[in-house]
Amino acid sequence: MWAKAITLYSIAWDGTAKESNYTVAPVIGKLKVTDDIDNSKVINKGHESGTYDLGATVNFAITAKNVYDTPQTMTISEIEGVTLDQSVFKNVAPGASIEAHATYTITEADLLAGTFVNTATVTFGNGKSYKNTDEVDVAKLNAHLSVVKATTSTPANGSAYQLGETIKYAVTVTNDGNLTANDVAVSDELAGVQLAEGQNANVGTLAPGASATVNYVYTVTEADVLAGNVRNSATATGTPNGGGTLDVTPGTTTDPTGPAAGHVTVVKTTTSTPENGKAYQLGEKIVYSIHVVNDGNLTASNVKVSDANADNFGEKVIESLAPGASEDFEATHTVTEADVLAGTVTNVATAKGTSPDPNAPEVPVTPGTKDEPTDTPNAHITIVKHAEQNGSGEAGAFKLGETIEYAITVTNTGNLTATDVKVSDANADNFGEKVIEPGTGASETFTASHTVTEADVLAGKVNNVATAKGTSPDPASRSSRDAWRRYEDR
């Protein structure tokens, strides 16, 4: 702007020079005035001091002054992203000031740049523009993820998870930093855990404040039962905008498991049927099935199965029996006198093994017991006596004075051993009393003789009776006696 003015000048001598030595003549010239004004004299911008993080709003106050001697329309403009409440001010008087307000939200780019510099411009109606800047302090870079792991299932019994039960987890990863995280992937550190159906551990990009959830499932193991709980940790990986390190706070959850309870049950069943359909007889064979099952929650090792009452069963060894697993064996028992006397065969199969539980190293076992009825005790001896030759008389009849030779067979036809068996034949010549020692067999044969007398001839026959007596182990029948008679009529 150019302005016309008349200016009067006067010269005063300060006494250091002699006026007579100089000739002073006025020269009329032109003064050129420009508007090269300092920007800060025209426009200023400020904000509340402090450090601004991602997403924070900065409020700016902008003041501008009309430095011209005529009224002006003043237009305020901002850089991209800054919002003004008013931009055009009309007929601003010379020397007057206007005030505008602006807002701006801090972005990741500002954080990465380490600052935000805002430039405001005022443009006058005469086309002249002036600028000024305001620098905002921004927060330090914080590349960080937080992982939260939560159990979304409930134990079937309401209190603790059992062996083989499924635990469901939800792993939520949240970007609680101020930089976008890229290529985010969730990982669960628990061995054996699996992604739930339809889930993907690769989350992708997470903006600040954003989160994603990935679901997992896990089956409780013996190790968990022994530990008393399932402790599960999950974490995540990724790369922040601008590169560098992405810090992660992992998530952990702990769920209780049921108490360690190693246990084996032996079940014994009879697979045979008594020959008479009712009760097993002496010497008859009973066939059993022995079912050994691990119904605890710990693997039993070196399981030794025994059946003391079985025939030649010995000891069967199962090297390892996992929870829920089982093995079957067959055993037999031959009915004894003791079984008959007892009225039943009580057969017990059991087992013993080693548990991984240090507090109970020997596996508790419930043995298998099976009772089968036996025949009624029957102490009985039968004697069979017969002549071994014919006499010299008619039709083989014996004559006076002839000797008849007899065979006497004593047989135990009962189901109990008879002891102290004494055989006698009162009509035999010098037979006396024969004693059968225990253990000599189920039957024994003796010989006896009789010389025909006049009484026999008059009677027309020889009536000869052999008998025996002995002791039974049956307390209900302490003695047993039977006789078989053969009449020889010759």
Order of alpha helices (4+ residues) and beta strands (2+ residues): beta-beta-beta-beta-beta-beta-beta-alpha-beta-beta-beta-beta-beta-beta-beta-beta-alpha-beta-beta-beta-beta-beta-beta-beta-beta-alpha-beta-beta-beta-beta-beta-beta-beta-beta-alpha-beta-beta
